[in-house]
């Protein structure tokens, strides 16, 4: 102890511990910065994914609405066609009855 060897060893150990502590802090700050960067990237991906999902939903809604309108138009055309056919059939039936004599002969 009187020669100062113990004190020198303590100082060397403290210097090594201080170096290790500084390196650990540097690594911790680096890891924190990387974690923040990954968090920002994850947020961007989530926001982008939400917008893509929203566009898909809007596109599906527009497609369903367009198909529904087309179906209604085709159904209306079919109704009109059936009505014309019935009117024609009724007219032919009335004409056939008019053309027949009382014994149902032409």
Secondary structure, DSSP 8 states (H G I E B T S, - for coil): -TTSHHHHHHHHHHHHHHHHHHHHHHHHHHHHHHHHHHHHHHHHHHHHHHHHHHHHHHHHHHHHHHHHHHHHHHHHHHHHHHHHHHHHHHHHHHHHHHHS-TTS--
